[in-house]
């Protein structure tokens, strides 16, 4: 699956990182508690979260997470956008709940981390 596939499935919007739209995403993890994210194999991982603040971007930077999907139409601040661009992190946003998004992506074949 690619970010472009996710955009089509969820009617999502790419906020930044469009150069990565065709890159493969191997698996996904959904969390609002960033300490849970730091313990994972994050290679080619999509982080699905409803938490919209700069801590999410900083966690992604530390954990080498290349893709983040914000659910529930969370708004991205200018600081978050700047951090994501500086760290080459693709940001997506969609309107659906985290539960719905996880179900749709799992049904479409995206694998969980574990």
Phi and psi restraints in degrees (range 20) as a CNS / XPLOR table:
assign (resid 1 and name C) (resid 2 and name N)
       (resid 2 and name CA) (resid 2 and name C) 1.0 -121.8 20.0 2
assign (resid 2 and name N) (resid 2 and name CA)
       (resid 2 and name C) (resid 3 and name N) 1.0 164.5 20.0 2
assign (resid 2 and name C) (resid 3 and name N)
       (resid 3 and name CA) (resid 3 and name C) 1.0 -57.3 20.0 2
assign (resid 3 and name N) (resid 3 and name CA)
       (resid 3 and name C) (resid 4 and name N) 1.0 -35.1 20.0 2
assign (resid 3 and name C) (resid 4 and name N)
       (resid 4 and name CA) (resid 4 and name C) 1.0 -61.6 20.0 2
assign (resid 4 and name N) (resid 4 and name CA)
       (resid 4 and name C) (resid 5 and name N) 1.0 -40.0 20.0 2
assign (resid 4 and name C) (resid 5 and name N)
       (resid 5 and name CA) (resid 5 and name C) 1.0 -61.6 20.0 2
assign (resid 5 and name N) (resid 5 and name CA)
       (resid 5 and name C) (resid 6 and name N) 1.0 -42.0 20.0 2
assign (resid 5 and name C) (resid 6 and name N)
       (resid 6 and name CA) (resid 6 and name C) 1.0 -63.9 20.0 2
assign (resid 6 and name N) (resid 6 and name CA)
       (resid 6 and name C) (resid 7 and name N) 1.0 -41.4 20.0 2
assign (resid 6 and name C) (resid 7 and name N)
       (resid 7 and name CA) (resid 7 and name C) 1.0 -57.9 20.0 2
assign (resid 7 and name N) (resid 7 and name CA)
       (resid 7 and name C) (resid 8 and name N) 1.0 -43.8 20.0 2
assign (resid 7 and name C) (resid 8 and name N)
       (resid 8 and name CA) (resid 8 and name C) 1.0 -67.5 20.0 2
assign (resid 8 and name N) (resid 8 and name CA)
       (resid 8 and name C) (resid 9 and name N) 1.0 -43.6 20.0 2
assign (resid 8 and name C) (resid 9 and name N)
       (resid 9 and name CA) (resid 9 and name C) 1.0 -65.1 20.0 2
assign (resid 9 and name N) (resid 9 and name CA)
       (resid 9 and name C) (resid 10 and name N) 1.0 -38.0 20.0 2
assign (resid 9 and name C) (resid 10 and name N)
       (resid 10 and name CA) (resid 10 and name C) 1.0 -108.5 20.0 2
assign (resid 10 and name N) (resid 10 and name CA)
       (resid 10 and name C) (resid 11 and name N) 1.0 0.5 20.0 2
assign (resid 10 and name C) (resid 11 and name N)
       (resid 11 and name CA) (resid 11 and name C) 1.0 53.5 20.0 2
assign (resid 11 and name N) (resid 11 and name CA)
       (resid 11 and name C) (resid 12 and name N) 1.0 46.4 20.0 2
assign (resid 11 and name C) (resid 12 and name N)
       (resid 12 and name CA) (resid 12 and name C) 1.0 -87.7 20.0 2
assign (resid 12 and name N) (resid 12 and name CA)
       (resid 12 and name C) (resid 13 and name N) 1.0 170.7 20.0 2
assign (resid 12 and name C) (resid 13 and name N)
       (resid 13 and name CA) (resid 13 and name C) 1.0 -121.2 20.0 2
assign (resid 13 and name N) (resid 13 and name CA)
       (resid 13 and name C) (resid 14 and name N) 1.0 137.4 20.0 2
assign (resid 13 and name C) (resid 14 and name N)
       (resid 14 and name CA) (resid 14 and name C) 1.0 -88.3 20.0 2
assign (resid 14 and name N) (resid 14 and name CA)
       (resid 14 and name C) (resid 15 and name N) 1.0 120.6 20.0 2
assign (resid 14 and name C) (resid 15 and name N)
       (resid 15 and name CA) (resid 15 and name C) 1.0 -87.5 20.0 2
assign (resid 15 and name N) (resid 15 and name CA)
       (resid 15 and name C) (resid 16 and name N) 1.0 -42.2 20.0 2
assign (resid 15 and name C) (resid 16 and name N)
       (resid 16 and name CA) (resid 16 and name C) 1.0 -160.6 20.0 2
assign (resid 16 and name N) (resid 16 and name CA)
       (resid 16 and name C) (resid 17 and name N) 1.0 162.4 20.0 2
assign (resid 16 and name C) (resid 17 and name N)
       (resid 17 and name CA) (resid 17 and name C) 1.0 89.5 20.0 2
assign (resid 17 and name N) (resid 17 and name CA)
       (resid 17 and name C) (resid 18 and name N) 1.0 26.6 20.0 2
assign (resid 17 and name C) (resid 18 and name N)
       (resid 18 and name CA) (resid 18 and name C) 1.0 -57.8 20.0 2
assign (resid 18 and name N) (resid 18 and name CA)
       (resid 18 and name C) (resid 19 and name N) 1.0 -22.5 20.0 2
assign (resid 18 and name C) (resid 19 and name N)
       (resid 19 and name CA) (resid 19 and name C) 1.0 -65.1 20.0 2
assign (resid 19 and name N) (resid 19 and name CA)
       (resid 19 and name C) (resid 20 and name N) 1.0 -14.1 20.0 2
assign (resid 19 and name C) (resid 20 and name N)
       (resid 20 and name CA) (resid 20 and name C) 1.0 -101.4 20.0 2
assign (resid 20 and name N) (resid 20 and name CA)
       (resid 20 and name C) (resid 21 and name N) 1.0 7.6 20.0 2
assign (resid 20 and name C) (resid 21 and name N)
       (resid 21 and name CA) (resid 21 and name C) 1.0 -60.8 20.0 2
assign (resid 21 and name N) (resid 21 and name CA)
       (resid 21 and name C) (resid 22 and name N) 1.0 -23.0 20.0 2
assign (resid 21 and name C) (resid 22 and name N)
       (resid 22 and name CA) (resid 22 and name C) 1.0 -105.1 20.0 2
assign (resid 22 and name N) (resid 22 and name CA)
       (resid 22 and name C) (resid 23 and name N) 1.0 4.3 20.0 2
assign (resid 22 and name C) (resid 23 and name N)
       (resid 23 and name CA) (resid 23 and name C) 1.0 -76.3 20.0 2
assign (resid 23 and name N) (resid 23 and name CA)
       (resid 23 and name C) (resid 24 and name N) 1.0 149.0 20.0 2
assign (resid 23 and name C) (resid 24 and name N)
       (resid 24 and name CA) (resid 24 and name C) 1.0 -76.4 20.0 2
assign (resid 24 and name N) (resid 24 and name CA)
       (resid 24 and name C) (resid 25 and name N) 1.0 141.8 20.0 2
assign (resid 24 and name C) (resid 25 and name N)
       (resid 25 and name CA) (resid 25 and name C) 1.0 -110.9 20.0 2
assign (resid 25 and name N) (resid 25 and name CA)
       (resid 25 and name C) (resid 26 and name N) 1.0 121.0 20.0 2
assign (resid 25 and name C) (resid 26 and name N)
       (resid 26 and name CA) (resid 26 and name C) 1.0 -83.2 20.0 2
assign (resid 26 and name N) (resid 26 and name CA)
       (resid 26 and name C) (resid 27 and name N) 1.0 -39.0 20.0 2
assign (resid 26 and name C) (resid 27 and name N)
       (resid 27 and name CA) (resid 27 and name C) 1.0 -157.7 20.0 2
assign (resid 27 and name N) (resid 27 and name CA)
       (resid 27 and name C) (resid 28 and name N) 1.0 172.2 20.0 2
assign (resid 27 and name C) (resid 28 and name N)
       (resid 28 and name CA) (resid 28 and name C) 1.0 -136.6 20.0 2
assign (resid 28 and name N) (resid 28 and name CA)
       (resid 28 and name C) (resid 29 and name N) 1.0 159.2 20.0 2
assign (resid 28 and name C) (resid 29 and name N)
       (resid 29 and name CA) (resid 29 and name C) 1.0 -144.3 20.0 2
assign (resid 29 and name N) (resid 29 and name CA)
       (resid 29 and name C) (resid 30 and name N) 1.0 134.7 20.0 2
assign (resid 29 and name C) (resid 30 and name N)
       (resid 30 and name CA) (resid 30 and name C) 1.0 -109.9 20.0 2
assign (resid 30 and name N) (resid 30 and name CA)
       (resid 30 and name C) (resid 31 and name N) 1.0 127.2 20.0 2
assign (resid 30 and name C) (resid 31 and name N)
       (resid 31 and name CA) (resid 31 and name C) 1.0 -163.6 20.0 2
assign (resid 31 and name N) (resid 31 and name CA)
       (resid 31 and name C) (resid 32 and name N) 1.0 149.7 20.0 2
assign (resid 31 and name C) (resid 32 and name N)
       (resid 32 and name CA) (resid 32 and name C) 1.0 -110.6 20.0 2
assign (resid 32 and name N) (resid 32 and name CA)
       (resid 32 and name C) (resid 33 and name N) 1.0 -12.6 20.0 2
assign (resid 32 and name C) (resid 33 and name N)
       (resid 33 and name CA) (resid 33 and name C) 1.0 -96.4 20.0 2
assign (resid 33 and name N) (resid 33 and name CA)
       (resid 33 and name C) (resid 34 and name N) 1.0 103.6 20.0 2
assign (resid 33 and name C) (resid 34 and name N)
       (resid 34 and name CA) (resid 34 and name C) 1.0 -66.5 20.0 2
assign (resid 34 and name N) (resid 34 and name CA)
       (resid 34 and name C) (resid 35 and name N) 1.0 -23.9 20.0 2
assign (resid 34 and name C) (resid 35 and name N)
       (resid 35 and name CA) (resid 35 and name C) 1.0 -64.8 20.0 2
assign (resid 35 and name N) (resid 35 and name CA)
       (resid 35 and name C) (resid 36 and name N) 1.0 -28.7 20.0 2
assign (resid 35 and name C) (resid 36 and name N)
       (resid 36 and name CA) (resid 36 and name C) 1.0 -66.9 20.0 2
assign (resid 36 and name N) (resid 36 and name CA)
       (resid 36 and name C) (resid 37 and name N) 1.0 -31.7 20.0 2
assign (resid 36 and name C) (resid 37 and name N)
       (resid 37 and name CA) (resid 37 and name C) 1.0 -72.8 20.0 2
assign (resid 37 and name N) (resid 37 and name CA)
       (resid 37 and name C) (resid 38 and name N) 1.0 -31.8 20.0 2
assign (resid 37 and name C) (resid 38 and name N)
       (resid 38 and name CA) (resid 38 and name C) 1.0 -68.2 20.0 2
assign (resid 38 and name N) (resid 38 and name CA)
       (resid 38 and name C) (resid 39 and name N) 1.0 -12.2 20.0 2
assign (resid 38 and name C) (resid 39 and name N)
       (resid 39 and name CA) (resid 39 and name C) 1.0 -97.9 20.0 2
assign (resid 39 and name N) (resid 39 and name CA)
       (resid 39 and name C) (resid 40 and name N) 1.0 7.7 20.0 2
assign (resid 39 and name C) (resid 40 and name N)
       (resid 40 and name CA) (resid 40 and name C) 1.0 -103.6 20.0 2
assign (resid 40 and name N) (resid 40 and name CA)
       (resid 40 and name C) (resid 41 and name N) 1.0 160.3 20.0 2
assign (resid 40 and name C) (resid 41 and name N)
       (resid 41 and name CA) (resid 41 and name C) 1.0 -79.3 20.0 2
assign (resid 41 and name N) (resid 41 and name CA)
       (resid 41 and name C) (resid 42 and name N) 1.0 109.8 20.0 2
assign (resid 41 and name C) (resid 42 and name N)
       (resid 42 and name CA) (resid 42 and name C) 1.0 -102.7 20.0 2
assign (resid 42 and name N) (resid 42 and name CA)
       (resid 42 and name C) (resid 43 and name N) 1.0 7.6 20.0 2
assign (resid 42 and name C) (resid 43 and name N)
       (resid 43 and name CA) (resid 43 and name C) 1.0 -60.1 20.0 2
assign (resid 43 and name N) (resid 43 and name CA)
       (resid 43 and name C) (resid 44 and name N) 1.0 123.5 20.0 2
assign (resid 43 and name C) (resid 44 and name N)
       (resid 44 and name CA) (resid 44 and name C) 1.0 53.8 20.0 2
assign (resid 44 and name N) (resid 44 and name CA)
       (resid 44 and name C) (resid 45 and name N) 1.0 37.2 20.0 2
assign (resid 44 and name C) (resid 45 and name N)
       (resid 45 and name CA) (resid 45 and name C) 1.0 -101.3 20.0 2
assign (resid 45 and name N) (resid 45 and name CA)
       (resid 45 and name C) (resid 46 and name N) 1.0 142.7 20.0 2
assign (resid 45 and name C) (resid 46 and name N)
       (resid 46 and name CA) (resid 46 and name C) 1.0 -98.1 20.0 2
assign (resid 46 and name N) (resid 46 and name CA)
       (resid 46 and name C) (resid 47 and name N) 1.0 124.7 20.0 2
assign (resid 46 and name C) (resid 47 and name N)
       (resid 47 and name CA) (resid 47 and name C) 1.0 -95.0 20.0 2
assign (resid 47 and name N) (resid 47 and name CA)
       (resid 47 and name C) (resid 48 and name N) 1.0 123.8 20.0 2
assign (resid 47 and name C) (resid 48 and name N)
       (resid 48 and name CA) (resid 48 and name C) 1.0 -105.7 20.0 2
assign (resid 48 and name N) (resid 48 and name CA)
       (resid 48 and name C) (resid 49 and name N) 1.0 123.4 20.0 2
assign (resid 48 and name C) (resid 49 and name N)
       (resid 49 and name CA) (resid 49 and name C) 1.0 -149.1 20.0 2
assign (resid 49 and name N) (resid 49 and name CA)
       (resid 49 and name C) (resid 50 and name N) 1.0 154.9 20.0 2
assign (resid 49 and name C) (resid 50 and name N)
       (resid 50 and name CA) (resid 50 and name C) 1.0 -107.4 20.0 2
assign (resid 50 and name N) (resid 50 and name CA)
       (resid 50 and name C) (resid 51 and name N) 1.0 3.7 20.0 2
assign (resid 50 and name C) (resid 51 and name N)
       (resid 51 and name CA) (resid 51 and name C) 1.0 -93.3 20.0 2
assign (resid 51 and name N) (resid 51 and name CA)
       (resid 51 and name C) (resid 52 and name N) 1.0 118.6 20.0 2
assign (resid 51 and name C) (resid 52 and name N)
       (resid 52 and name CA) (resid 52 and name C) 1.0 -116.7 20.0 2
assign (resid 52 and name N) (resid 52 and name CA)
       (resid 52 and name C) (resid 53 and name N) 1.0 88.1 20.0 2
assign (resid 52 and name C) (resid 53 and name N)
       (resid 53 and name CA) (resid 53 and name C) 1.0 -153.5 20.0 2
assign (resid 53 and name N) (resid 53 and name CA)
       (resid 53 and name C) (resid 54 and name N) 1.0 172.8 20.0 2
assign (resid 53 and name C) (resid 54 and name N)
       (resid 54 and name CA) (resid 54 and name C) 1.0 -65.4 20.0 2
assign (resid 54 and name N) (resid 54 and name CA)
       (resid 54 and name C) (resid 55 and name N) 1.0 -20.9 20.0 2
assign (resid 54 and name C) (resid 55 and name N)
       (resid 55 and name CA) (resid 55 and name C) 1.0 -62.2 20.0 2
assign (resid 55 and name N) (resid 55 and name CA)
       (resid 55 and name C) (resid 56 and name N) 1.0 -33.3 20.0 2
assign (resid 55 and name C) (resid 56 and name N)
       (resid 56 and name CA) (resid 56 and name C) 1.0 -63.2 20.0 2
assign (resid 56 and name N) (resid 56 and name CA)
       (resid 56 and name C) (resid 57 and name N) 1.0 -45.2 20.0 2
assign (resid 56 and name C) (resid 57 and name N)
       (resid 57 and name CA) (resid 57 and name C) 1.0 -66.9 20.0 2
assign (resid 57 and name N) (resid 57 and name CA)
       (resid 57 and name C) (resid 58 and name N) 1.0 -41.1 20.0 2
assign (resid 57 and name C) (resid 58 and name N)
       (resid 58 and name CA) (resid 58 and name C) 1.0 -64.8 20.0 2
assign (resid 58 and name N) (resid 58 and name CA)
       (resid 58 and name C) (resid 59 and name N) 1.0 -37.6 20.0 2
assign (resid 58 and name C) (resid 59 and name N)
       (resid 59 and name CA) (resid 59 and name C) 1.0 -64.3 20.0 2
assign (resid 59 and name N) (resid 59 and name CA)
       (resid 59 and name C) (resid 60 and name N) 1.0 -44.5 20.0 2
assign (resid 59 and name C) (resid 60 and name N)
       (resid 60 and name CA) (resid 60 and name C) 1.0 -60.6 20.0 2
assign (resid 60 and name N) (resid 60 and name CA)
       (resid 60 and name C) (resid 61 and name N) 1.0 -39.8 20.0 2
assign (resid 60 and name C) (resid 61 and name N)
       (resid 61 and name CA) (resid 61 and name C) 1.0 -61.3 20.0 2
assign (resid 61 and name N) (resid 61 and name CA)
       (resid 61 and name C) (resid 62 and name N) 1.0 -48.9 20.0 2
assign (resid 61 and name C) (resid 62 and name N)
       (resid 62 and name CA) (resid 62 and name C) 1.0 -64.3 20.0 2
assign (resid 62 and name N) (resid 62 and name CA)
       (resid 62 and name C) (resid 63 and name N) 1.0 -36.2 20.0 2
assign (resid 62 and name C) (resid 63 and name N)
       (resid 63 and name CA) (resid 63 and name C) 1.0 -95.0 20.0 2
assign (resid 63 and name N) (resid 63 and name CA)
       (resid 63 and name C) (resid 64 and name N) 1.0 3.4 20.0 2
assign (resid 63 and name C) (resid 64 and name N)
       (resid 64 and name CA) (resid 64 and name C) 1.0 57.7 20.0 2
assign (resid 64 and name N) (resid 64 and name CA)
       (resid 64 and name C) (resid 65 and name N) 1.0 44.1 20.0 2
assign (resid 64 and name C) (resid 65 and name N)
       (resid 65 and name CA) (resid 65 and name C) 1.0 -89.1 20.0 2
assign (resid 65 and name N) (resid 65 and name CA)
       (resid 65 and name C) (resid 66 and name N) 1.0 120.2 20.0 2
assign (resid 65 and name C) (resid 66 and name N)
       (resid 66 and name CA) (resid 66 and name C) 1.0 -86.3 20.0 2
assign (resid 66 and name N) (resid 66 and name CA)
       (resid 66 and name C) (resid 67 and name N) 1.0 -16.5 20.0 2
assign (resid 66 and name C) (resid 67 and name N)
       (resid 67 and name CA) (resid 67 and name C) 1.0 -136.6 20.0 2
assign (resid 67 and name N) (resid 67 and name CA)
       (resid 67 and name C) (resid 68 and name N) 1.0 134.6 20.0 2
assign (resid 67 and name C) (resid 68 and name N)
       (resid 68 and name CA) (resid 68 and name C) 1.0 -130.5 20.0 2
assign (resid 68 and name N) (resid 68 and name CA)
       (resid 68 and name C) (resid 69 and name N) 1.0 134.1 20.0 2
assign (resid 68 and name C) (resid 69 and name N)
       (resid 69 and name CA) (resid 69 and name C) 1.0 -116.8 20.0 2
assign (resid 69 and name N) (resid 69 and name CA)
       (resid 69 and name C) (resid 70 and name N) 1.0 118.9 20.0 2
assign (resid 69 and name C) (resid 70 and name N)
       (resid 70 and name CA) (resid 70 and name C) 1.0 -93.1 20.0 2
assign (resid 70 and name N) (resid 70 and name CA)
       (resid 70 and name C) (resid 71 and name N) 1.0 127.5 20.0 2
assign (resid 70 and name C) (resid 71 and name N)
       (resid 71 and name CA) (resid 71 and name C) 1.0 -98.1 20.0 2
assign (resid 71 and name N) (resid 71 and name CA)
       (resid 71 and name C) (resid 72 and name N) 1.0 173.8 20.0 2
assign (resid 71 and name C) (resid 72 and name N)
       (resid 72 and name CA) (resid 72 and name C) 1.0 58.2 20.0 2
assign (resid 72 and name N) (resid 72 and name CA)
       (resid 72 and name C) (resid 73 and name N) 1.0 29.5 20.0 2
assign (resid 72 and name C) (resid 73 and name N)
       (resid 73 and name CA) (resid 73 and name C) 1.0 55.3 20.0 2
assign (resid 73 and name N) (resid 73 and name CA)
       (resid 73 and name C) (resid 74 and name N) 1.0 39.2 20.0 2
assign (resid 73 and name C) (resid 74 and name N)
       (resid 74 and name CA) (resid 74 and name C) 1.0 -64.6 20.0 2
assign (resid 74 and name N) (resid 74 and name CA)
       (resid 74 and name C) (resid 75 and name N) 1.0 141.8 20.0 2
assign (resid 74 and name C) (resid 75 and name N)
       (resid 75 and name CA) (resid 75 and name C) 1.0 -90.4 20.0 2
assign (resid 75 and name N) (resid 75 and name CA)
       (resid 75 and name C) (resid 76 and name N) 1.0 139.1 20.0 2
assign (resid 75 and name C) (resid 76 and name N)
       (resid 76 and name CA) (resid 76 and name C) 1.0 -94.2 20.0 2
assign (resid 76 and name N) (resid 76 and name CA)
       (resid 76 and name C) (resid 77 and name N) 1.0 127.6 20.0 2
assign (resid 76 and name C) (resid 77 and name N)
       (resid 77 and name CA) (resid 77 and name C) 1.0 -80.3 20.0 2
assign (resid 77 and name N) (resid 77 and name CA)
       (resid 77 and name C) (resid 78 and name N) 1.0 160.0 20.0 2
assign (resid 77 and name C) (resid 78 and name N)
       (resid 78 and name CA) (resid 78 and name C) 1.0 -57.4 20.0 2
assign (resid 78 and name N) (resid 78 and name CA)
       (resid 78 and name C) (resid 79 and name N) 1.0 -37.3 20.0 2
assign (resid 78 and name C) (resid 79 and name N)
       (resid 79 and name CA) (resid 79 and name C) 1.0 -64.5 20.0 2
assign (resid 79 and name N) (resid 79 and name CA)
       (resid 79 and name C) (resid 80 and name N) 1.0 -42.1 20.0 2
assign (resid 79 and name C) (resid 80 and name N)
       (resid 80 and name CA) (resid 80 and name C) 1.0 -62.1 20.0 2
assign (resid 80 and name N) (resid 80 and name CA)
       (resid 80 and name C) (resid 81 and name N) 1.0 -44.1 20.0 2
assign (resid 80 and name C) (resid 81 and name N)
       (resid 81 and name CA) (resid 81 and name C) 1.0 -61.3 20.0 2
assign (resid 81 and name N) (resid 81 and name CA)
       (resid 81 and name C) (resid 82 and name N) 1.0 -45.4 20.0 2
assign (resid 81 and name C) (resid 82 and name N)
       (resid 82 and name CA) (resid 82 and name C) 1.0 -61.5 20.0 2
assign (resid 82 and name N) (resid 82 and name CA)
       (resid 82 and name C) (resid 83 and name N) 1.0 -46.1 20.0 2
assign (resid 82 and name C) (resid 83 and name N)
       (resid 83 and name CA) (resid 83 and name C) 1.0 -61.4 20.0 2
assign (resid 83 and name N) (resid 83 and name CA)
       (resid 83 and name C) (resid 84 and name N) 1.0 -42.3 20.0 2
assign (resid 83 and name C) (resid 84 and name N)
       (resid 84 and name CA) (resid 84 and name C) 1.0 -63.9 20.0 2
assign (resid 84 and name N) (resid 84 and name CA)
       (resid 84 and name C) (resid 85 and name N) 1.0 -44.2 20.0 2
assign (resid 84 and name C) (resid 85 and name N)
       (resid 85 and name CA) (resid 85 and name C) 1.0 -64.4 20.0 2
assign (resid 85 and name N) (resid 85 and name CA)
       (resid 85 and name C) (resid 86 and name N) 1.0 -41.8 20.0 2
assign (resid 85 and name C) (resid 86 and name N)
       (resid 86 and name CA) (resid 86 and name C) 1.0 -62.9 20.0 2
assign (resid 86 and name N) (resid 86 and name CA)
       (resid 86 and name C) (resid 87 and name N) 1.0 -29.6 20.0 2
assign (resid 86 and name C) (resid 87 and name N)
       (resid 87 and name CA) (resid 87 and name C) 1.0 -106.7 20.0 2
assign (resid 87 and name N) (resid 87 and name CA)
       (resid 87 and name C) (resid 88 and name N) 1.0 11.5 20.0 2
assign (resid 87 and name C) (resid 88 and name N)
       (resid 88 and name CA) (resid 88 and name C) 1.0 55.4 20.0 2
assign (resid 88 and name N) (resid 88 and name CA)
       (resid 88 and name C) (resid 89 and name N) 1.0 48.6 20.0 2
assign (resid 88 and name C) (resid 89 and name N)
       (resid 89 and name CA) (resid 89 and name C) 1.0 -108.8 20.0 2
assign (resid 89 and name N) (resid 89 and name CA)
       (resid 89 and name C) (resid 90 and name N) 1.0 126.8 20.0 2
assign (resid 89 and name C) (resid 90 and name N)
       (resid 90 and name CA) (resid 90 and name C) 1.0 -79.2 20.0 2
assign (resid 90 and name N) (resid 90 and name CA)
       (resid 90 and name C) (resid 91 and name N) 1.0 132.2 20.0 2
assign (resid 90 and name C) (resid 91 and name N)
       (resid 91 and name CA) (resid 91 and name C) 1.0 -116.4 20.0 2
assign (resid 91 and name N) (resid 91 and name CA)
       (resid 91 and name C) (resid 92 and name N) 1.0 129.7 20.0 2
assign (resid 91 and name C) (resid 92 and name N)
       (resid 92 and name CA) (resid 92 and name C) 1.0 -119.9 20.0 2
assign (resid 92 and name N) (resid 92 and name CA)
       (resid 92 and name C) (resid 93 and name N) 1.0 157.1 20.0 2
assign (resid 92 and name C) (resid 93 and name N)
       (resid 93 and name CA) (resid 93 and name C) 1.0 -141.6 20.0 2
assign (resid 93 and name N) (resid 93 and name CA)
       (resid 93 and name C) (resid 94 and name N) 1.0 140.7 20.0 2
assign (resid 93 and name C) (resid 94 and name N)
       (resid 94 and name CA) (resid 94 and name C) 1.0 -140.7 20.0 2
assign (resid 94 and name N) (resid 94 and name CA)
       (resid 94 and name C) (resid 95 and name N) 1.0 167.7 20.0 2
assign (resid 94 and name C) (resid 95 and name N)
       (resid 95 and name CA) (resid 95 and name C) 1.0 -87.0 20.0 2
assign (resid 95 and name N) (resid 95 and name CA)
       (resid 95 and name C) (resid 96 and name N) 1.0 -24.4 20.0 2
assign (resid 95 and name C) (resid 96 and name N)
       (resid 96 and name CA) (resid 96 and name C) 1.0 -70.0 20.0 2
assign (resid 96 and name N) (resid 96 and name CA)
       (resid 96 and name C) (resid 97 and name N) 1.0 164.3 20.0 2
assign (resid 96 and name C) (resid 97 and name N)
       (resid 97 and name CA) (resid 97 and name C) 1.0 -73.3 20.0 2
assign (resid 97 and name N) (resid 97 and name CA)
       (resid 97 and name C) (resid 98 and name N) 1.0 162.4 20.0 2
assign (resid 97 and name C) (resid 98 and name N)
       (resid 98 and name CA) (resid 98 and name C) 1.0 -61.3 20.0 2
assign (resid 98 and name N) (resid 98 and name CA)
       (resid 98 and name C) (resid 99 and name N) 1.0 -41.1 20.0 2
assign (resid 98 and name C) (resid 99 and name N)
       (resid 99 and name CA) (resid 99 and name C) 1.0 -59.8 20.0 2
assign (resid 99 and name N) (resid 99 and name CA)
       (resid 99 and name C) (resid 100 and name N) 1.0 -48.7 20.0 2
assign (resid 99 and name C) (resid 100 and name N)
       (resid 100 and name CA) (resid 100 and name C) 1.0 -63.2 20.0 2
assign (resid 100 and name N) (resid 100 and name CA)
       (resid 100 and name C) (resid 101 and name N) 1.0 -44.8 20.0 2
assign (resid 100 and name C) (resid 101 and name N)
       (resid 101 and name CA) (resid 101 and name C) 1.0 -59.7 20.0 2
assign (resid 101 and name N) (resid 101 and name CA)
       (resid 101 and name C) (resid 102 and name N) 1.0 -46.1 20.0 2
assign (resid 101 and name C) (resid 102 and name N)
       (resid 102 and name CA) (resid 102 and name C) 1.0 -61.3 20.0 2
assign (resid 102 and name N) (resid 102 and name CA)
       (resid 102 and name C) (resid 103 and name N) 1.0 -42.1 20.0 2
assign (resid 102 and name C) (resid 103 and name N)
       (resid 103 and name CA) (resid 103 and name C) 1.0 -63.3 20.0 2
assign (resid 103 and name N) (resid 103 and name CA)
       (resid 103 and name C) (resid 104 and name N) 1.0 -45.2 20.0 2
assign (resid 103 and name C) (resid 104 and name N)
       (resid 104 and name CA) (resid 104 and name C) 1.0 -62.9 20.0 2
assign (resid 104 and name N) (resid 104 and name CA)
       (resid 104 and name C) (resid 105 and name N) 1.0 -46.9 20.0 2
assign (resid 104 and name C) (resid 105 and name N)
       (resid 105 and name CA) (resid 105 and name C) 1.0 -68.5 20.0 2
assign (resid 105 and name N) (resid 105 and name CA)
       (resid 105 and name C) (resid 106 and name N) 1.0 -38.0 20.0 2
assign (resid 105 and name C) (resid 106 and name N)
       (resid 106 and name CA) (resid 106 and name C) 1.0 -64.8 20.0 2
assign (resid 106 and name N) (resid 106 and name CA)
       (resid 106 and name C) (resid 107 and name N) 1.0 -44.9 20.0 2
assign (resid 106 and name C) (resid 107 and name N)
       (resid 107 and name CA) (resid 107 and name C) 1.0 -63.3 20.0 2
assign (resid 107 and name N) (resid 107 and name CA)
       (resid 107 and name C) (resid 108 and name N) 1.0 -31.1 20.0 2
assign (resid 107 and name C) (resid 108 and name N)
       (resid 108 and name CA) (resid 108 and name C) 1.0 -80.5 20.0 2
assign (resid 108 and name N) (resid 108 and name CA)
       (resid 108 and name C) (resid 109 and name N) 1.0 -4.7 20.0 2
assign (resid 108 and name C) (resid 109 and name N)
       (resid 109 and name CA) (resid 109 and name C) 1.0 110.1 20.0 2
assign (resid 109 and name N) (resid 109 and name CA)
       (resid 109 and name C) (resid 110 and name N) 1.0 0.4 20.0 2
assign (resid 109 and name C) (resid 110 and name N)
       (resid 110 and name CA) (resid 110 and name C) 1.0 -74.3 20.0 2
assign (resid 110 and name N) (resid 110 and name CA)
       (resid 110 and name C) (resid 111 and name N) 1.0 128.9 20.0 2
assign (resid 110 and name C) (resid 111 and name N)
       (resid 111 and name CA) (resid 111 and name C) 1.0 -86.1 20.0 2
assign (resid 111 and name N) (resid 111 and name CA)
       (resid 111 and name C) (resid 112 and name N) 1.0 148.8 20.0 2
assign (resid 111 and name C) (resid 112 and name N)
       (resid 112 and name CA) (resid 112 and name C) 1.0 -75.4 20.0 2
assign (resid 112 and name N) (resid 112 and name CA)
       (resid 112 and name C) (resid 113 and name N) 1.0 164.2 20.0 2
assign (resid 112 and name C) (resid 113 and name N)
       (resid 113 and name CA) (resid 113 and name C) 1.0 -65.3 20.0 2
assign (resid 113 and name N) (resid 113 and name CA)
       (resid 113 and name C) (resid 114 and name N) 1.0 -41.6 20.0 2
